Amino acid sequence: MTSRKTTQTMKPATAAKKLGVYLEATPAEFQEGVVSRDELNELQTSPPEWLRNLRRNGPHPRPVVAAKLGISIGGLARAGLMDPLTTEQINAIKDENPDWLQRERATHAEVKKEAAAKKKDAEKDADGGRS
């Protein structure tokens, strides 16, 4: 019995997440089909104009919005920003630099700092304290 190599495919939502784009803003053909691993790799290495435009201008999914603002997804929720935002909207928020954004950036930085310290401690413990 020989095994056939089957092409791995994924749902459009999974592919959009891997590409860092908002699914509902992608072309209908992308939303309605399935994406093979090879097609995903091709989109990542040689993005078509629609993908370059989405990445440049949005609308962006929440993880991308959070990253562009330098805050967590939870910080977006606390600020009441639940919808995708365009690059223009994100830049307007950055320019305005409201109090909530300053607080969330500080909180996010502190959480990242604590996580890095925990990781360092865990590596030190795993190394037997020989560092």
Secondary structure by P-SEA (a helix, b strand, c coil): ccccbbbbbbcaaaaaaaaccccccccaaaaaccccaaaaaaaaacccaaaaaaaacccccaaaaaaaacccaaaaaaacccccccaaaaaaaaaaccaaaaaaaaaaaaaaaaaaaaaaaaaaaaacccc
